[in-house]
Amino acid sequence: MPKIYESSDGGITIRAREIGDPISSTITMGGSTSTVTSTGFGNAGNITITPPTDPLEEYLQQRLDMMDKYPELKEKWEEFAELERHYKAWELLNAI
């Protein structure tokens, strides 16, 4: 079967695929990487973009889910946040 030869970096890397095979490539923008997959022929198919997962975002979402599940955890978090604000203000005053 005939092949299609593609290069997304100006010829440094060349990929070969069978005609009709899905197009799959990796795009890097601003330090994050996404996988782009196209099913069909060239631009005529469906394109799915899988965004990268941010570990910090996942961590924060887990913490928010825990606070929703356990009200006493949310209460303690709010106490911690208030204490943290207090010490930040204290540090600012001492820096003057």
Biopython code that builds the backbone (N, CA, C, O; Angstrom):
import numpy as np
from Bio.PDB.StructureBuilder import StructureBuilder

atoms = [
    (1, "MET", "N", (0.851, -1.176, 0.000)),
    (1, "MET", "CA", (0.000, 0.000, 0.000)),
    (1, "MET", "C", (0.900, 1.245, 0.000)),
    (1, "MET", "O", (1.942, 1.244, 0.655)),
    (2, "PRO", "N", (0.517, 2.295, -0.718)),
    (2, "PRO", "CA", (1.318, 3.517, -0.752)),
    (2, "PRO", "C", (1.399, 4.178, 0.624)),
    (2, "PRO", "O", (0.500, 4.028, 1.452)),
    (3, "LYS", "N", (2.473, 4.900, 0.852)),
    (3, "LYS", "CA", (2.692, 5.570, 2.125)),
    (3, "LYS", "C", (2.683, 7.082, 1.929)),
    (3, "LYS", "O", (2.950, 7.596, 0.843)),
    (4, "ILE", "N", (2.367, 7.768, 3.015)),
    (4, "ILE", "CA", (2.458, 9.220, 3.071)),
    (4, "ILE", "C", (3.628, 9.534, 3.991)),
    (4, "ILE", "O", (3.734, 8.980, 5.085)),
    (5, "TYR", "N", (4.505, 10.428, 3.539)),
    (5, "TYR", "CA", (5.650, 10.846, 4.342)),
    (5, "TYR", "C", (5.388, 12.266, 4.827)),
    (5, "TYR", "O", (5.104, 13.160, 4.031)),
    (6, "GLU", "N", (5.486, 12.469, 6.157)),
    (6, "GLU", "CA", (5.175, 13.763, 6.749)),
    (6, "GLU", "C", (6.302, 14.213, 7.653)),
    (6, "GLU", "O", (7.006, 13.401, 8.253)),
    (7, "SER", "N", (6.460, 15.528, 7.739)),
    (7, "SER", "CA", (7.443, 16.101, 8.648)),
    (7, "SER", "C", (6.862, 17.374, 9.236)),
    (7, "SER", "O", (6.517, 18.304, 8.507)),
    (8, "SER", "N", (6.755, 17.411, 10.556)),
    (8, "SER", "CA", (6.224, 18.604, 11.221)),
    (8, "SER", "C", (7.327, 19.563, 11.641)),
    (8, "SER", "O", (7.044, 20.661, 12.120)),
    (9, "ASP", "N", (8.591, 19.158, 11.465)),
    (9, "ASP", "CA", (9.701, 20.008, 11.900)),
    (9, "ASP", "C", (10.632, 20.394, 10.758)),
    (9, "ASP", "O", (11.828, 20.597, 10.967)),
    (10, "GLY", "N", (10.090, 20.494, 9.567)),
    (10, "GLY", "CA", (10.881, 20.951, 8.436)),
    (10, "GLY", "C", (11.858, 19.929, 7.883)),
    (10, "GLY", "O", (12.843, 20.311, 7.251)),
    (11, "GLY", "N", (11.622, 18.662, 8.095)),
    (11, "GLY", "CA", (12.465, 17.632, 7.508)),
    (11, "GLY", "C", (13.454, 16.983, 8.455)),
    (11, "GLY", "O", (14.156, 16.052, 8.060)),
    (12, "ILE", "N", (13.531, 17.448, 9.694)),
    (12, "ILE", "CA", (14.445, 16.826, 10.659)),
    (12, "ILE", "C", (13.936, 15.443, 11.029)),
    (12, "ILE", "O", (14.699, 14.478, 11.060)),
    (13, "THR", "N", (12.639, 15.352, 11.308)),
    (13, "THR", "CA", (12.005, 14.069, 11.607)),
    (13, "THR", "C", (10.971, 13.799, 10.524)),
    (13, "THR", "O", (10.128, 14.654, 10.252)),
    (14, "ILE", "N", (11.019, 12.646, 9.912)),
    (14, "ILE", "CA", (10.056, 12.290, 8.878)),
    (14, "ILE", "C", (9.310, 11.042, 9.345)),
    (14, "ILE", "O", (9.918, 10.055, 9.761)),
    (15, "ARG", "N", (7.998, 11.106, 9.268)),
    (15, "ARG", "CA", (7.162, 9.971, 9.651)),
    (15, "ARG", "C", (6.482, 9.418, 8.405)),
    (15, "ARG", "O", (6.066, 10.173, 7.526)),
    (16, "ALA", "N", (6.374, 8.118, 8.336)),
    (16, "ALA", "CA", (5.678, 7.465, 7.222)),
    (16, "ALA", "C", (4.459, 6.757, 7.775)),
    (16, "ALA", "O", (4.511, 6.146, 8.842)),
    (17, "ARG", "N", (3.362, 6.844, 7.044)),
    (17, "ARG", "CA", (2.158, 6.119, 7.434)),
    (17, "ARG", "C", (1.439, 5.660, 6.181)),
    (17, "ARG", "O", (1.582, 6.247, 5.109)),
    (18, "GLU", "N", (0.669, 4.606, 6.337)),
    (18, "GLU", "CA", (-0.126, 4.091, 5.227)),
    (18, "GLU", "C", (-1.253, 5.075, 4.923)),
    (18, "GLU", "O", (-1.759, 5.733, 5.833)),
    (19, "ILE", "N", (-1.642, 5.182, 3.683)),
    (19, "ILE", "CA", (-2.782, 6.032, 3.334)),
    (19, "ILE", "C", (-4.014, 5.469, 4.040)),
    (19, "ILE", "O", (-4.290, 4.272, 3.963)),
    (20, "GLY", "N", (-4.741, 6.329, 4.716)),
    (20, "GLY", "CA", (-5.932, 5.910, 5.462)),
    (20, "GLY", "C", (-5.667, 5.639, 6.925)),
    (20, "GLY", "O", (-6.609, 5.561, 7.713)),
    (21, "ASP", "N", (-4.393, 5.490, 7.316)),
    (21, "ASP", "CA", (-4.076, 5.309, 8.732)),
    (21, "ASP", "C", (-4.316, 6.621, 9.477)),
    (21, "ASP", "O", (-4.183, 7.699, 8.897)),
    (22, "PRO", "N", (-4.672, 6.530, 10.767)),
    (22, "PRO", "CA", (-4.874, 7.753, 11.542)),
    (22, "PRO", "C", (-3.585, 8.566, 11.635)),
    (22, "PRO", "O", (-2.486, 8.014, 11.687)),
    (23, "ILE", "N", (-3.744, 9.869, 11.655)),
    (23, "ILE", "CA", (-2.616, 10.772, 11.854)),
    (23, "ILE", "C", (-2.491, 10.985, 13.353)),
    (23, "ILE", "O", (-3.473, 11.322, 14.015)),
    (24, "SER", "N", (-1.314, 10.796, 13.886)),
    (24, "SER", "CA", (-1.077, 11.023, 15.306)),
    (24, "SER", "C", (0.234, 11.758, 15.447)),
    (24, "SER", "O", (1.269, 11.296, 14.966)),
    (25, "SER", "N", (0.196, 12.894, 16.102)),
    (25, "SER", "CA", (1.422, 13.652, 16.298)),
    (25, "SER", "C", (1.378, 14.328, 17.653)),
    (25, "SER", "O", (0.329, 14.418, 18.291)),
    (26, "THR", "N", (2.527, 14.797, 18.073)),
    (26, "THR", "CA", (2.637, 15.478, 19.352)),
    (26, "THR", "C", (2.998, 16.931, 19.083)),
    (26, "THR", "O", (3.910, 17.221, 18.309)),
    (27, "ILE", "N", (2.283, 17.833, 19.724)),
    (27, "ILE", "CA", (2.510, 19.261, 19.554)),
    (27, "ILE", "C", (2.952, 19.822, 20.888)),
    (27, "ILE", "O", (2.330, 19.545, 21.913)),
    (28, "THR", "N", (4.019, 20.608, 20.892)),
    (28, "THR", "CA", (4.493, 21.253, 22.110)),
    (28, "THR", "C", (4.318, 22.748, 21.964)),
    (28, "THR", "O", (4.836, 23.357, 21.027)),
    (29, "MET", "N", (3.583, 23.339, 22.897)),
    (29, "MET", "CA", (3.355, 24.781, 22.893)),
    (29, "MET", "C", (3.533, 25.307, 24.303)),
    (29, "MET", "O", (2.890, 24.821, 25.233)),
    (30, "GLY", "N", (4.377, 26.270, 24.467)),
    (30, "GLY", "CA", (4.531, 26.910, 25.769)),
    (30, "GLY", "C", (4.899, 25.966, 26.887)),
    (30, "GLY", "O", (4.477, 26.180, 28.024)),
    (31, "GLY", "N", (5.664, 24.937, 26.614)),
    (31, "GLY", "CA", (6.114, 24.026, 27.656)),
    (31, "GLY", "C", (5.172, 22.879, 27.949)),
    (31, "GLY", "O", (5.531, 21.977, 28.706)),
    (32, "SER", "N", (3.956, 22.882, 27.366)),
    (32, "SER", "CA", (3.054, 21.761, 27.600)),
    (32, "SER", "C", (2.891, 20.983, 26.303)),
    (32, "SER", "O", (3.003, 21.546, 25.214)),
    (33, "THR", "N", (2.629, 19.708, 26.423)),
    (33, "THR", "CA", (2.547, 18.824, 25.266)),
    (33, "THR", "C", (1.145, 18.257, 25.149)),
    (33, "THR", "O", (0.564, 17.812, 26.139)),
    (34, "SER", "N", (0.599, 18.273, 23.938)),
    (34, "SER", "CA", (-0.708, 17.696, 23.661)),
    (34, "SER", "C", (-0.559, 16.663, 22.558)),
    (34, "SER", "O", (0.304, 16.793, 21.689)),
    (35, "THR", "N", (-1.393, 15.645, 22.594)),
    (35, "THR", "CA", (-1.397, 14.640, 21.539)),
    (35, "THR", "C", (-2.583, 14.914, 20.635)),
    (35, "THR", "O", (-3.712, 15.057, 21.104)),
    (36, "VAL", "N", (-2.326, 14.987, 19.344)),
    (36, "VAL", "CA", (-3.378, 15.243, 18.365)),
    (36, "VAL", "C", (-3.526, 13.988, 17.527)),
    (36, "VAL", "O", (-2.548, 13.486, 16.971)),
    (37, "THR", "N", (-4.745, 13.480, 17.434)),
    (37, "THR", "CA", (-5.003, 12.287, 16.632)),
    (37, "THR", "C", (-6.123, 12.601, 15.653)),
    (37, "THR", "O", (-7.160, 13.141, 16.038)),
    (38, "SER", "N", (-5.912, 12.264, 14.391)),
    (38, "SER", "CA", (-6.929, 12.465, 13.366)),
    (38, "SER", "C", (-7.265, 11.114, 12.773)),
    (38, "SER", "O", (-6.371, 10.346, 12.416)),
    (39, "THR", "N", (-8.537, 10.822, 12.666)),
    (39, "THR", "CA", (-8.952, 9.580, 12.028)),
    (39, "THR", "C", (-9.583, 9.939, 10.694)),
    (39, "THR", "O", (-10.472, 10.788, 10.631)),
    (40, "GLY", "N", (-9.138, 9.314, 9.661)),
    (40, "GLY", "CA", (-9.656, 9.604, 8.330)),
    (40, "GLY", "C", (-8.529, 9.999, 7.402)),
    (40, "GLY", "O", (-7.367, 9.688, 7.664)),
    (41, "PHE", "N", (-8.852, 10.664, 6.345)),
    (41, "PHE", "CA", (-7.872, 11.038, 5.332)),
    (41, "PHE", "C", (-7.514, 12.509, 5.500)),
    (41, "PHE", "O", (-8.348, 13.391, 5.297)),
    (42, "GLY", "N", (-6.281, 12.758, 5.868)),
    (42, "GLY", "CA", (-5.811, 14.133, 5.977)),
    (42, "GLY", "C", (-6.682, 14.954, 6.907)),
    (42, "GLY", "O", (-6.992, 14.515, 8.014)),
    (43, "ASN", "N", (-7.078, 16.126, 6.478)),
    (43, "ASN", "CA", (-7.886, 17.025, 7.301)),
    (43, "ASN", "C", (-9.371, 16.695, 7.256)),
    (43, "ASN", "O", (-10.168, 17.359, 7.918)),
    (44, "ALA", "N", (-9.758, 15.678, 6.483)),
    (44, "ALA", "CA", (-11.170, 15.358, 6.331)),
    (44, "ALA", "C", (-11.726, 14.543, 7.494)),
    (44, "ALA", "O", (-12.941, 14.371, 7.594)),
    (45, "GLY", "N", (-10.851, 14.031, 8.386)),
    (45, "GLY", "CA", (-11.314, 13.171, 9.465)),
    (45, "GLY", "C", (-11.651, 13.926, 10.726)),
    (45, "GLY", "O", (-11.603, 15.155, 10.758)),
    (46, "ASN", "N", (-11.990, 13.191, 11.761)),
    (46, "ASN", "CA", (-12.266, 13.778, 13.074)),
    (46, "ASN", "C", (-10.956, 13.999, 13.788)),
    (46, "ASN", "O", (-10.063, 13.153, 13.724)),
    (47, "ILE", "N", (-10.825, 15.118, 14.466)),
    (47, "ILE", "CA", (-9.597, 15.428, 15.193)),
    (47, "ILE", "C", (-9.905, 15.464, 16.677)),
    (47, "ILE", "O", (-10.850, 16.125, 17.109)),
    (48, "THR", "N", (-9.109, 14.754, 17.450)),
    (48, "THR", "CA", (-9.240, 14.720, 18.901)),
    (48, "THR", "C", (-7.969, 15.279, 19.503)),
    (48, "THR", "O", (-6.874, 14.818, 19.179)),
    (49, "ILE", "N", (-8.098, 16.261, 20.372)),
    (49, "ILE", "CA", (-6.934, 16.820, 21.053)),
    (49, "ILE", "C", (-7.027, 16.439, 22.522)),
    (49, "ILE", "O", (-8.010, 16.748, 23.195)),
    (50, "THR", "N", (-5.998, 15.767, 23.008)),
    (50, "THR", "CA", (-5.939, 15.373, 24.401)),
    (50, "THR", "C", (-5.037, 16.364, 25.130)),
    (50, "THR", "O", (-3.822, 16.344, 24.935)),
    (51, "PRO", "N", (-5.610, 17.233, 25.969)),
    (51, "PRO", "CA", (-4.762, 18.214, 26.651)),
    (51, "PRO", "C", (-3.887, 17.539, 27.695)),
    (51, "PRO", "O", (-4.246, 16.493, 28.237)),
    (52, "PRO", "N", (-2.740, 18.140, 27.973)),
    (52, "PRO", "CA", (-1.872, 17.565, 29.001)),
    (52, "PRO", "C", (-2.519, 17.711, 30.373)),
    (52, "PRO", "O", (-3.298, 18.635, 30.605)),
    (53, "THR", "N", (-2.197, 16.813, 31.260)),
    (53, "THR", "CA", (-2.706, 16.926, 32.620)),
    (53, "THR", "C", (-1.692, 17.681, 33.459)),
    (53, "THR", "O", (-0.486, 17.452, 33.365)),
    (54, "ASP", "N", (-2.197, 18.572, 34.266)),
    (54, "ASP", "CA", (-1.347, 19.375, 35.132)),
    (54, "ASP", "C", (-1.353, 18.738, 36.521)),
    (54, "ASP", "O", (-2.404, 18.700, 37.162)),
    (55, "PRO", "N", (-0.212, 18.234, 37.009)),
    (55, "PRO", "CA", (-0.175, 17.567, 38.308)),
    (55, "PRO", "C", (-0.657, 18.474, 39.449)),
    (55, "PRO", "O", (-1.319, 18.001, 40.372)),
    (56, "LEU", "N", (-0.335, 19.756, 39.395)),
    (56, "LEU", "CA", (-0.778, 20.675, 40.441)),
    (56, "LEU", "C", (-2.293, 20.826, 40.421)),
    (56, "LEU", "O", (-2.938, 20.864, 41.469)),
    (57, "GLU", "N", (-2.850, 20.913, 39.223)),
    (57, "GLU", "CA", (-4.302, 21.032, 39.094)),
    (57, "GLU", "C", (-4.992, 19.792, 39.650)),
    (57, "GLU", "O", (-6.002, 19.900, 40.345)),
    (58, "GLU", "N", (-4.450, 18.613, 39.347)),
    (58, "GLU", "CA", (-5.022, 17.368, 39.859)),
    (58, "GLU", "C", (-4.932, 17.324, 41.388)),
    (58, "GLU", "O", (-5.881, 16.921, 42.060)),
    (59, "TYR", "N", (-3.787, 17.742, 41.927)),
    (59, "TYR", "CA", (-3.578, 17.759, 43.381)),
    (59, "TYR", "C", (-4.604, 18.668, 44.050)),
    (59, "TYR", "O", (-5.228, 18.285, 45.040)),
    (60, "LEU", "N", (-4.776, 19.873, 43.505)),
    (60, "LEU", "CA", (-5.730, 20.820, 44.098)),
    (60, "LEU", "C", (-7.160, 20.301, 44.003)),
    (60, "LEU", "O", (-7.944, 20.470, 44.936)),
    (61, "GLN", "N", (-7.503, 19.669, 42.883)),
    (61, "GLN", "CA", (-8.852, 19.124, 42.735)),
    (61, "GLN", "C", (-9.110, 18.008, 43.748)),
    (61, "GLN", "O", (-10.210, 17.905, 44.290)),
    (62, "GLN", "N", (-8.101, 17.173, 44.004)),
    (62, "GLN", "CA", (-8.250, 16.120, 45.007)),
    (62, "GLN", "C", (-8.511, 16.732, 46.385)),
    (62, "GLN", "O", (-9.343, 16.238, 47.145)),
    (63, "ARG", "N", (-7.789, 17.814, 46.696)),
    (63, "ARG", "CA", (-7.972, 18.471, 48.001)),
    (63, "ARG", "C", (-9.369, 19.078, 48.113)),
    (63, "ARG", "O", (-10.003, 18.988, 49.164)),
    (64, "LEU", "N", (-9.848, 19.692, 47.038)),
    (64, "LEU", "CA", (-11.196, 20.262, 47.049)),
    (64, "LEU", "C", (-12.247, 19.168, 47.217)),
    (64, "LEU", "O", (-13.229, 19.345, 47.938)),
    (65, "ASP", "N", (-12.034, 18.044, 46.549)),
    (65, "ASP", "CA", (-12.966, 16.919, 46.685)),
    (65, "ASP", "C", (-12.983, 16.399, 48.122)),
    (65, "ASP", "O", (-14.041, 16.057, 48.651)),
    (66, "MET", "N", (-11.803, 16.341, 48.750)),
    (66, "MET", "CA", (-11.727, 15.884, 50.145)),
    (66, "MET", "C", (-12.481, 16.847, 51.072)),
    (66, "MET", "O", (-13.182, 16.415, 51.987)),
    (67, "MET", "N", (-12.331, 18.148, 50.826)),
    (67, "MET", "CA", (-13.017, 19.126, 51.678)),
    (67, "MET", "C", (-14.528, 19.059, 51.504)),
    (67, "MET", "O", (-15.278, 19.294, 52.452)),
    (68, "ASP", "N", (-14.980, 18.734, 50.280)),
    (68, "ASP", "CA", (-16.415, 18.556, 50.067)),
    (68, "ASP", "C", (-16.932, 17.332, 50.814)),
    (68, "ASP", "O", (-18.049, 17.326, 51.331)),
    (69, "LYS", "N", (-16.104, 16.307, 50.859)),
    (69, "LYS", "CA", (-16.509, 15.057, 51.502)),
    (69, "LYS", "C", (-16.462, 15.151, 53.028)),
    (69, "LYS", "O", (-17.305, 14.573, 53.713)),
    (70, "TYR", "N", (-15.471, 15.883, 53.561)),
    (70, "TYR", "CA", (-15.278, 15.976, 55.008)),
    (70, "TYR", "C", (-15.340, 17.436, 55.460)),
    (70, "TYR", "O", (-14.340, 18.147, 55.361)),
    (71, "PRO", "N", (-16.486, 17.895, 55.951)),
    (71, "PRO", "CA", (-16.655, 19.298, 56.341)),
    (71, "PRO", "C", (-15.635, 19.755, 57.397)),
    (71, "PRO", "O", (-15.212, 20.911, 57.384)),
    (72, "GLU", "N", (-15.241, 18.859, 58.307)),
    (72, "GLU", "CA", (-14.275, 19.266, 59.337)),
    (72, "GLU", "C", (-12.903, 19.568, 58.724)),
    (72, "GLU", "O", (-12.152, 20.388, 59.254)),
    (73, "LEU", "N", (-12.583, 18.918, 57.631)),
    (73, "LEU", "CA", (-11.337, 19.206, 56.928)),
    (73, "LEU", "C", (-11.383, 20.609, 56.320)),
    (73, "LEU", "O", (-10.390, 21.335, 56.349)),
    (74, "LYS", "N", (-12.521, 20.980, 55.777)),
    (74, "LYS", "CA", (-12.689, 22.322, 55.215)),
    (74, "LYS", "C", (-12.561, 23.374, 56.311)),
    (74, "LYS", "O", (-11.948, 24.421, 56.104)),
    (75, "GLU", "N", (-13.140, 23.093, 57.474)),
    (75, "GLU", "CA", (-13.058, 24.023, 58.606)),
    (75, "GLU", "C", (-11.599, 24.225, 59.036)),
    (75, "GLU", "O", (-11.170, 25.353, 59.278)),
    (76, "LYS", "N", (-10.856, 23.143, 59.128)),
    (76, "LYS", "CA", (-9.437, 23.238, 59.523)),
    (76, "LYS", "C", (-8.624, 23.963, 58.456)),
    (76, "LYS", "O", (-7.704, 24.716, 58.774)),
    (77, "TRP", "N", (-8.971, 23.730, 57.172)),
    (77, "TRP", "CA", (-8.264, 24.427, 56.101)),
    (77, "TRP", "C", (-8.488, 25.940, 56.204)),
    (77, "TRP", "O", (-7.561, 26.725, 56.007)),
    (78, "GLU", "N", (-9.711, 26.335, 56.508)),
    (78, "GLU", "CA", (-10.008, 27.761, 56.651)),
    (78, "GLU", "C", (-9.261, 28.358, 57.845)),
    (78, "GLU", "O", (-8.812, 29.502, 57.783)),
    (79, "GLU", "N", (-9.126, 27.593, 58.932)),
    (79, "GLU", "CA", (-8.331, 28.053, 60.077)),
    (79, "GLU", "C", (-6.866, 28.232, 59.678)),
    (79, "GLU", "O", (-6.229, 29.218, 60.050)),
    (80, "PHE", "N", (-6.346, 27.282, 58.928)),
    (80, "PHE", "CA", (-4.963, 27.374, 58.464)),
    (80, "PHE", "C", (-4.779, 28.601, 57.571)),
    (80, "PHE", "O", (-3.802, 29.335, 57.723)),
    (81, "ALA", "N", (-5.713, 28.828, 56.640)),
    (81, "ALA", "CA", (-5.616, 29.958, 55.714)),
    (81, "ALA", "C", (-5.630, 31.281, 56.481)),
    (81, "ALA", "O", (-4.891, 32.202, 56.133)),
    (82, "GLU", "N", (-6.453, 31.384, 57.509)),
    (82, "GLU", "CA", (-6.502, 32.607, 58.327)),
    (82, "GLU", "C", (-5.185, 32.807, 59.064)),
    (82, "GLU", "O", (-4.667, 33.923, 59.115)),
    (83, "LEU", "N", (-4.646, 31.749, 59.628)),
    (83, "LEU", "CA", (-3.363, 31.831, 60.325)),
    (83, "LEU", "C", (-2.239, 32.206, 59.354)),
    (83, "LEU", "O", (-1.349, 32.983, 59.698)),
    (84, "GLU", "N", (-2.287, 31.661, 58.167)),
    (84, "GLU", "CA", (-1.288, 31.990, 57.153)),
    (84, "GLU", "C", (-1.352, 33.475, 56.790)),
    (84, "GLU", "O", (-0.316, 34.129, 56.670)),
    (85, "ARG", "N", (-2.575, 34.013, 56.613)),
    (85, "ARG", "CA", (-2.730, 35.445, 56.323)),
    (85, "ARG", "C", (-2.162, 36.290, 57.457)),
    (85, "ARG", "O", (-1.535, 37.321, 57.214)),
    (86, "HIS", "N", (-2.380, 35.859, 58.680)),
    (86, "HIS", "CA", (-1.873, 36.570, 59.848)),
    (86, "HIS", "C", (-0.341, 36.655, 59.801)),
    (86, "HIS", "O", (0.228, 37.728, 60.001)),
    (87, "TYR", "N", (0.315, 35.536, 59.538)),
    (87, "TYR", "CA", (1.783, 35.519, 59.511)),
    (87, "TYR", "C", (2.351, 36.270, 58.311)),
    (87, "TYR", "O", (3.421, 36.871, 58.413)),
    (88, "LYS", "N", (1.656, 36.244, 57.181)),
    (88, "LYS", "CA", (2.115, 37.030, 56.032)),
    (88, "LYS", "C", (2.052, 38.520, 56.359)),
    (88, "LYS", "O", (2.963, 39.272, 56.014)),
    (89, "ALA", "N", (0.985, 38.944, 57.019)),
    (89, "ALA", "CA", (0.870, 40.348, 57.420)),
    (89, "ALA", "C", (1.969, 40.699, 58.406)),
    (89, "ALA", "O", (2.562, 41.774, 58.325)),
    (90, "TRP", "N", (2.245, 39.789, 59.344)),
    (90, "TRP", "CA", (3.303, 40.016, 60.332)),
    (90, "TRP", "C", (4.668, 40.177, 59.651)),
    (90, "TRP", "O", (5.450, 41.053, 60.021)),
    (91, "GLU", "N", (4.948, 39.331, 58.659)),
    (91, "GLU", "CA", (6.203, 39.428, 57.911)),
    (91, "GLU", "C", (6.313, 40.755, 57.154)),
    (91, "GLU", "O", (7.383, 41.360, 57.095)),
    (92, "LEU", "N", (5.195, 41.195, 56.580)),
    (92, "LEU", "CA", (5.208, 42.488, 55.871)),
    (92, "LEU", "C", (5.494, 43.641, 56.823)),
    (92, "LEU", "O", (6.250, 44.556, 56.498)),
    (93, "LEU", "N", (4.885, 43.586, 57.997)),
    (93, "LEU", "CA", (5.121, 44.648, 58.993)),
    (93, "LEU", "C", (6.557, 44.651, 59.468)),
    (93, "LEU", "O", (7.140, 45.716, 59.672)),
    (94, "ASN", "N", (7.136, 43.481, 59.646)),
    (94, "ASN", "CA", (8.524, 43.394, 60.121)),
    (94, "ASN", "C", (9.533, 43.773, 59.043)),
    (94, "ASN", "O", (10.675, 44.105, 59.360)),
    (95, "ALA", "N", (9.127, 43.730, 57.768)),
    (95, "ALA", "CA", (10.029, 44.072, 56.676)),
    (95, "ALA", "C", (10.204, 45.589, 56.528)),
    (95, "ALA", "O", (11.128, 46.053, 55.860)),
    (96, "ILE", "N", (9.315, 46.345, 57.152)),
    (96, "ILE", "CA", (9.372, 47.818, 57.024)),
    (96, "ILE", "C", (10.471, 48.384, 57.894)),
    (96, "ILE", "O", (10.674, 49.598, 57.921)),
]
sb = StructureBuilder()
sb.init_structure("model")
sb.init_model(0)
sb.init_chain("A")
sb.init_seg("    ")
for serial, (resi, resn, name, xyz) in enumerate(atoms, 1):
    if name == "N":
        sb.init_residue(resn, " ", resi, " ")
    sb.init_atom(name, np.array(xyz, "f"), 0.0, 1.0, " ", f" {name:<3s}", serial, name[0])
structure = sb.get_structure()
